[in-house]
Amino acid sequence: QVQLVESGGGLVQAGGSLRLSCAASRGTFSTYNMGWFRQAPGKEREFVAVIKWNGGSTYYADAVKGRFTVSRDNALNTLYLQMKSLKAEDTAVYYCAAGIPGRTWSKYCSGQEADFGSWGRGTQVTVSS
């Protein structure tokens, strides 16, 4: 089973940018559809974005569409989340997750946690207004 470690979080001013990374080890990273989720204080974890195993398709939550970009480098076993025009409401712990094989693409895009099997521990992103 793939193991995931996020990095790149930090404190940034509103309007700024950050790039998160998710390093994968064990398992075959290049075969997994990968997702990003986030959990703000006092709220449930929510879906942010998903990318196909080959990087050929992506899908975003409405809240981040046009501001965030998910990408991957299968040669480096790494997933990325480029975040721009950050807002205070983007403050959250960000998690990467590996999709459970065998689901349809639309299932991954529905952003349900149950369709993702391996999770990292998260990285904190704080946006000051």
LINLIN-V840314 format. One line per field, one symbol per residue. psi: psi as a letter, one per 30 degrees, with the letter a starting at -180 (. if undefined). Layout:
BEGIN
psi = ???
END
This chain:
BEGIN
psi = kkkkjllflakllkfallkkljkkllljeffkkklklljlkgllklkelkkleggfklklkeffkfekkklljffghkkljkklhkleffklkkklkkkkkflleeeeffgkefgkekkaflkkkkjk.
END
